[in-house]
Amino acid sequence: MERKYYLHKYQTFEALQQAIEDYIQFYNNDRYQERLNGLSPLEYWAKAA
């Protein structure tokens, strides 16, 4: 996904910052992984705690 930042020209720093924040949100909350038993990283961490 980090390629997105190289392939897209952002008009403002704020637009780039928002895209990065959106990706972090996706990465931590919406990215379900088979190796984490079908959970997102956040769900896995919460279950492990």
Secondary structure, 3 states (H helix, E strand, C coil): CCHHHHHCCCCCHHHHHHHHHHHHHHHHHHCCEHHHCCECHHHHHHHHC
